[in-house]
């Protein structure tokens, strides 16, 4: 289940199977990663709690979980994207919140 070093972004999708809308293989993998593998670090208050920062326990990379299809029910399928330390600090620790020290 571990993330590969060359992976930088996982974009889930919803598909119709037997008349039901379900997550594709990538969407299901994202669910497994955030539920069982990645370490939750912070939630962005600026996003209303929708964007979440995770850390890969194997290589220390930061991954951001977002819902980029806001026009869809529940924000649509999920997306996991690698964030640099600087980008993670800016969004999750910097500015007015200052609630998290990522270093």
N, C-alpha and C positions, 0 to 999 in steps of 0.2 A: 504494500500500500504506500510505501514511502515515495516522496516526490523525487524525481530525477534531477540532477544538477542542471541539465539543459532545459528543463521546464521553467517557463517564466509566466505563463498565463493559462488558465483553464476556464473555458467558457461553456457553461451548461446550456442545454436547450430542452424545450418541451416537445414531445411528439405524441401523436394520437395512435394508440394501440387498442384494438378491440373496442373502439368507441370511447376510450378514456384517455385523458391527457396525463402523461407520465413523463418523468425525467429521463433523458437519454443516458447513455453510459457515463458521459462526463459529469452530468448533473448528479448522478448517483455517487460517483467517485468523490465529488466535492463534498457531498453530505457525509460520506464515510471519513474523509480527511478531517473535517471540522468536528465531527462527533467523537472520533476515536484516535486521531493521530496528532494533529496540530495542537499547540498550547495556546489557549486564548489569553491575549495580553491586555487588550483595551477595546472599548466601544467609543466611537466618535460621537460626542454630544452634538456636534455641528450637523450631523446627518440625521438627527432625530433618533439615534440608536440603530440605524440600519447598517452602517459600515462598521466592520469589526476587524481588528488587527490580531493576527495569529503569528506564532513563531514555530518554525520547523525545528523540532528537538534534535534532529540529526545534523543539520548544517548551520543552524542559527539564522537562516534567512527569514525575513518578515514577509507575511502574505496578508493581503487585504481581501476580505470577503465583501462583495458589493452585490447589489441587485440593480443592474443597469437598465432594465426594461421597466421603468417606473409606471409606464402606461398600462402594464399588465397587472392582473390580480396578484397581490402579495409581492409586487416588485418584479415578478417574472423569475426566470431561471437565474441561478447564481453564477458569479464569476469570482475566481481567485486569481490575484495578480501579485507578483513579487513587488515589494516596495523597498527602496533603498533605506538605509538607516535615517538619512536626512529627510526623506519624504515622510517616513513614519513619524519622526519627531515633529515635523512641521504640522502634520494633521492631528496626531494623537497626543503629543506632549507639549508642543509649542504654543505660542500665542497666549491667549487669555486663560486657557484651561490650566496648562502647566501641571497636570496631575500625574504625569508618568515620566520616569527617567529610564530611557531605553538603553543607556550605556552601561 
